[in-house]
């Protein structure tokens, strides 16, 4: 009989807590996030069977139509986190302002920022979507936090992760000691360690991911970079395009296979499109912990100080050498 050790996400979090000598609050937040992910996963998997698909009839702070599942995911995460006494405040892509913990509940020392359901425009066509989150320590003296607590550089993250709702549900997270992936076993309702110590492959797969429909809007340097990848000017074979159009799904493939995901600035979005706080920072820390890199095309994502909760940014993320190559090309005059 083979010696098989089954490690649940709760067990893994506790073991990480012991190694880090972290507080129980820190571990409980991650455990509560895993619980919220199970609830959201169940609803996503039933989306074609219940009246939850489609738009809710109003827009979020980004001016985008809010999907019904967006609202559900937002409420699940908020209700899983608002009363446990571990957080002082939260910030969500769906809310214009930061969210203090209500006065009727105790407040803690941590800050949670999250995108409750990234890629929700893909819900109706059954493409993989996801939840993205990260955790910081409060830096203000306010018991229930301030907006500045949510606007810390990504390098100060204590934990970051995402949940992918696809053919299987996976939760991937880091606390600064490597990246670990867990697959939800629906028969027992547990996330089981399936991808320990994830590292972006080196050499990576020769694939890039970008929406080439925007090619004419890009800068000449960006256009040239894509053409160089296709030609394989380094003497190797050219790169292939692999684009899903769902950030978490595209990043997940890049994390496991290597390559480069890009969402550059263009004429219509000169500051980029993705959100620095809710999307770029968490994924950038995961990428770096897995041996990769992340940049806005000029500087390291994790060193940027956000100026607002919904600040946007270009993003180049994946294999470290390819990120460096993109930055070099884009910086050429």
Secondary structure in CASP SS format (residue, H / E / C, confidence):
PFRMAT SS
TARGET T0000
AUTHOR 0000-0000-0000
METHOD secondary structure of the structure
MODEL  1
X C 1.00
X C 1.00
X C 1.00
X C 1.00
X C 1.00
X C 1.00
X C 1.00
X E 1.00
X H 1.00
X H 1.00
X H 1.00
X H 1.00
X H 1.00
X H 1.00
X H 1.00
X H 1.00
X H 1.00
X H 1.00
X H 1.00
X H 1.00
X C 1.00
X C 1.00
X C 1.00
X H 1.00
X H 1.00
X H 1.00
X H 1.00
X H 1.00
X H 1.00
X H 1.00
X H 1.00
X H 1.00
X H 1.00
X H 1.00
X H 1.00
X H 1.00
X H 1.00
X H 1.00
X H 1.00
X H 1.00
X H 1.00
X H 1.00
X H 1.00
X H 1.00
X H 1.00
X C 1.00
X C 1.00
X C 1.00
X C 1.00
X C 1.00
X C 1.00
X C 1.00
X C 1.00
X C 1.00
X E 1.00
X E 1.00
X E 1.00
X E 1.00
X E 1.00
X C 1.00
X C 1.00
X C 1.00
X C 1.00
X C 1.00
X E 1.00
X E 1.00
X E 1.00
X H 1.00
X H 1.00
X H 1.00
X H 1.00
X H 1.00
X H 1.00
X H 1.00
X H 1.00
X H 1.00
X H 1.00
X H 1.00
X H 1.00
X H 1.00
X H 1.00
X C 1.00
X C 1.00
X C 1.00
X C 1.00
X C 1.00
X E 1.00
X E 1.00
X E 1.00
X E 1.00
X E 1.00
X E 1.00
X C 1.00
X C 1.00
X C 1.00
X C 1.00
X C 1.00
X C 1.00
X E 1.00
X E 1.00
X C 1.00
X C 1.00
X C 1.00
X C 1.00
X C 1.00
X C 1.00
X C 1.00
X C 1.00
X C 1.00
X E 1.00
X E 1.00
X E 1.00
X E 1.00
X E 1.00
X E 1.00
X E 1.00
X E 1.00
X E 1.00
X C 1.00
X H 1.00
X H 1.00
X H 1.00
X H 1.00
X H 1.00
X H 1.00
X C 1.00
X C 1.00
X C 1.00
X E 1.00
X E 1.00
X E 1.00
X E 1.00
X E 1.00
X E 1.00
X E 1.00
X E 1.00
X E 1.00
X C 1.00
X C 1.00
X C 1.00
X C 1.00
X C 1.00
X C 1.00
X C 1.00
X C 1.00
X C 1.00
X H 1.00
X H 1.00
X H 1.00
X H 1.00
X C 1.00
X C 1.00
X C 1.00
X H 1.00
X H 1.00
X H 1.00
X C 1.00
X C 1.00
X E 1.00
X E 1.00
X E 1.00
X E 1.00
X E 1.00
X E 1.00
X E 1.00
X C 1.00
X C 1.00
X C 1.00
X E 1.00
X E 1.00
X E 1.00
X E 1.00
X E 1.00
X E 1.00
X C 1.00
X C 1.00
X C 1.00
X C 1.00
X E 1.00
X E 1.00
X E 1.00
X E 1.00
X E 1.00
X E 1.00
X E 1.00
X C 1.00
X C 1.00
X C 1.00
X C 1.00
X E 1.00
X E 1.00
X E 1.00
X E 1.00
X E 1.00
X E 1.00
X C 1.00
X C 1.00
X C 1.00
X C 1.00
X C 1.00
X C 1.00
X C 1.00
X C 1.00
X C 1.00
X C 1.00
X C 1.00
X E 1.00
X E 1.00
X E 1.00
X C 1.00
X C 1.00
X H 1.00
X H 1.00
X H 1.00
X H 1.00
X H 1.00
X H 1.00
X C 1.00
X C 1.00
X H 1.00
X H 1.00
X H 1.00
X H 1.00
X H 1.00
X H 1.00
X H 1.00
X H 1.00
X H 1.00
X H 1.00
X H 1.00
X H 1.00
X C 1.00
X C 1.00
X C 1.00
X C 1.00
X C 1.00
X C 1.00
X C 1.00
X C 1.00
X E 1.00
X E 1.00
X C 1.00
X C 1.00
X C 1.00
X C 1.00
X C 1.00
X H 1.00
X H 1.00
X H 1.00
X H 1.00
X H 1.00
X H 1.00
X H 1.00
X H 1.00
X H 1.00
X H 1.00
X H 1.00
X C 1.00
X C 1.00
X E 1.00
X E 1.00
X E 1.00
X E 1.00
X C 1.00
X C 1.00
X C 1.00
X C 1.00
X C 1.00
X C 1.00
X C 1.00
X C 1.00
X C 1.00
X C 1.00
X E 1.00
X E 1.00
X H 1.00
X H 1.00
X H 1.00
X H 1.00
X H 1.00
X H 1.00
X H 1.00
X H 1.00
X H 1.00
X H 1.00
X H 1.00
X H 1.00
X H 1.00
X H 1.00
X C 1.00
X C 1.00
X C 1.00
X E 1.00
X E 1.00
X E 1.00
X C 1.00
X C 1.00
X C 1.00
X C 1.00
X E 1.00
X H 1.00
X H 1.00
X H 1.00
X C 1.00
X C 1.00
X C 1.00
X C 1.00
X C 1.00
X C 1.00
X C 1.00
X C 1.00
X E 1.00
X E 1.00
X C 1.00
X E 1.00
X E 1.00
X E 1.00
X E 1.00
X C 1.00
X H 1.00
X H 1.00
X H 1.00
X H 1.00
X H 1.00
X H 1.00
X H 1.00
X H 1.00
X H 1.00
X H 1.00
X H 1.00
X H 1.00
X C 1.00
X C 1.00
END
